[in-house]
Amino acid sequence: MLISVFTPTHNAARLDKAYYSLRGQTYQEWEWVVVPNHTAPAEQERVREHALAYQDPRVVVRPWPQPPRYGHMDDGPQVGALKRFACEGCKGELLVELDHDDWLLSGALTRLAEKHQELAAGFYYSDSLIANEGGESTVFDANSGWSYYRHQYEGNDYLVARSFDASPRSLCEVFFAPNHVRCWQKDAYWRAGGHDPRMSLADDHELLCRTYLSGTEMVCVREPLYYYLQHPGNTFLRHNQQVQRAQQDVMNRYLHPLIFEWCRRHGLPMIDLGGAHGCPRHLGFKALDLVGDVEHKVDVFNMPFPNGSVGCFRAADFLEHFPPGNGDRSVVALVNLLYAKLAHFGWLLAEVPSVVGPDGAVGLGAFQDPTHRSFWSENNFRYFTDKDYARFVPESQCRFQAARLWTDYPSDFHKANHIPYVCCDLLAVKEAEAAVPGGMRI
């Protein structure tokens, strides 16, 4: 089985370590597709000549065409376009991404070939070995859910991060999404749509989300296969603010579709509470309400679902109709019940008229409806997600993480009429020892 490794690069000096790591692989049936992409033709030629100087027939140079096919960002072609162009030239069954300043551990391709022979999955990734130019491991905060183990490589002792399982929570935020090595089965890569040629940042993150949404199985190889070199020239350091904005855009675009796909994969129902009006059945939700033409005509406190059996609850314009306090039919009792019914890593997607807008204006919509019995802002959700708040509500029996919490006006009509909404995507954590991307505050 041929494995294609692809590397766009504008810097010939960065190629040697990557090439020598390929030459030293225990698995030798590979090709290396190198895309010289410097905007200056002379520099492109320098990269091409450097790659060909290895005199290895497995090295395939695929120069970036002039003029560019997909357009430019300020300092060169769009990265998504480069990677897509590289993959268009790959002939292998597996496509392995290798950045020009990183390298593969010697058994990487062997392990990927073995895993693919065993599982025939569409995407593989590994635990993360990240170190600086001095050989010191990069370690992220344990409070964000990270854990580590020691690994010996070329006589040095490294700390390797255990990658999170692929889930809506890990995939939606680039910090927790599958890191290198990243390996697509060729058909799965194109079924997901390949890299978006319009993207210059978060291109891999966005493709990972689409890979999951395409139904592809994503398998973690529980060992390091890739050496990620951290240095001042890394994109995420040079363009940190832009990267953060780009990844937030990806999260906002894909989190809910990822949740719906996760529920589909696990055969878990999605329930729209108070769904007699506006139930998004086209997304797979079933409506629960006391009135109307609904799938579950039942009081929410008597819903017919065993504990731990629901994938997602949608509570849009719903929570505010329950009284505050800790009575049997209070908001606290309701949130406890929803938590109990949710599966581990299930979701509560809440939208409630807010008492205050993102601009600080009073949220009239929270008060004007005479059926509203409780009144909400972002702080209300903290009593279910943050121990510093939750200690004041000892009756609360839930462990939620607020994956997203924000206040906004859904439309110009809402803004003109002072009707902001507070929205919260709540992840239910049921297993005490679970590795939770982002960590827990409760």
ABEGO torsion letter per residue (X at the ends): XBBBBBBBBABAAAAAAAAAAAAABABABBBBBBBBABABAAAAAAAAAAAAAAGBAABBBBBBBOBBAAEBBAAEBBAAAAAAAAAAABABABBBBBBAABBBBAAAAAAAAAAAAAAGBABBBBBBBBBBAAGBBBBBBAAAGBBBBBBBBGGBBBBBBBBBBBBAAAAABAAABBBOBBBBBAAAAAAAGEBBAABABGAAAAAAAAAAAAGBBBBBBBBBABBBBBBAABAAAAAAAAAAAAAAAAAAAAAAAAAAAAAAAAGBBBBBBGAABGBBAAAGBBBBBABEBBABBBBAAABABBBGABABBBBBGAAAABBBEABAABAAAAAAAAAAABBBGBBBBBBBBBABBAAGBBBAAAAABAABABBBBAAAAAAAABAAAAAABAABABBBBBABBBBBBABAAAAAAGBBBBBBBBBBBABAABBBBGEBAX
